[in-house]
Amino acid sequence: MEYVPDIFKAFFVGGILCVIGQILIDTTRLTPGKILVMYVVAGVVLGGIGVYGPLADWAGAGASIPLTGFGYAITEGVKEAVAQKGALGILTGPLTSGAAGITAAVLCGLIASFISRPHEK
């Protein structure tokens, strides 16, 4: 039962991120794709200025699983790679840190393509 507060923190932060996205969809003319890109960029910016790290530590999966968490992971990958490899880390860091998310997206897309049937609109 000691993990219950962690679950509530994760659902609270993840829920807030979802509510913000839904409000943007309902009240603006932004497409869902643009909102998704904004979330990733927000994660990169907030990670770059040091704000997202403490939030991710506190909220756990509620902050690390959404797209803002992907942007934060990319930022952390760049920081680590630049520290190890210098300027080359700017190019290699995002790919290394984002590889799991990218691979999961590609595999899920592949599985969906096997399950679904294409049709014309």
N, C-alpha and C positions, 0 to 999 in steps of 0.2 A: 504494500500500500504506500510505500514511501515514494513511488514514482508518480502517483496521482497528481501532485502539484505540477510536475513537469508536463504532464499531459494537458492540464488546463492551460498552462502558459503557452504551449505549442498551439492549441486550438484557438486561444485568444488572439495571438499575433497572426497566425495564418488566416483566421476569420476576418480580422481587421484588413489585411491585405486584399482579401477577396471582396469585402464590402467596398473598399476604395475602387477596385476594378469595376464592380457592378455599377457604382455611382457614375463612374466615367462613361460606361457604356450607355446608361440610361439618360444622362443629362448632356452629353456632348455628341458631336458628329464623328468622333474618333472611331475608327474601325477596331475590332478586337486585335488585329495584327499590330496596329500602331500602339495600342495599349500594352501589349506584350513586350514590344521593343522598348517602350518607356520604362517598364518594370525592370528589364535587364539593365538598361542604362542607369536607372536610379540605384540599382544594386552596385554597379560599378562606381558611381560617384560617391555614394554613401560609404562604400568600402574604402575608397581612396582617401576620403577625409577622416576615416577612423570611427565613424558613427555606427556602421552596420555590424562590426565585429562584436562589440558588447551586446548588441541586441541578439545576434545569432547565438552567442554563448548563453544568454539568459533564456531565450525562447526555444532553443534547440531546433527540432525539425520544423516548427512553425515559421521559422525565419530562413532556414537553410534549404528547404525543399521548394518553395515558390521560385518564380523567375528572378526575383530580387536576390535570392540566395545564389542563383547561378551567376549573376553578375558579380556578386561578392566573391564567389569562388574564383572567377576569372581574375579579379583584382589581386587576390591573395597569391594566385599562381604567378602573376607578373612580378609581384614584389619578391617572391622567393627566387624566381629564375633570374631576375636582374641582380640580386645579391650573389648568386652563384656564377652566372655566365656573363654578367655585364649587359651591354646594350642588346645583345642577341636574345636575352631573356624576354624582351618586349614582344618578340615574335613567337618564341617557344612556350612561354609561360601560360598564355591562355589555352593553348591546345592541350598542354599537359594536364592542367587543372580541370578543364572542361571536358576531358575525354570521356569520362563516365556518363555525363549527361548527354553528350552528343551521341555516344554509342547507344544509350537507352532509347533516345528519340528515333534513331535510324532503325533499330531492331523492332520497336513498337510499330513504326510505319510499315516495315516489311511484313510483320505478322498481320497487321490490318489489311494489307494488300492481298494476302492469301485468303483471308476470311471473307472479305467483302467482294461484291461483284460490281464492276464498273458499269455505268450507264450514262447515256447522254441526257443532257437537260432539255 
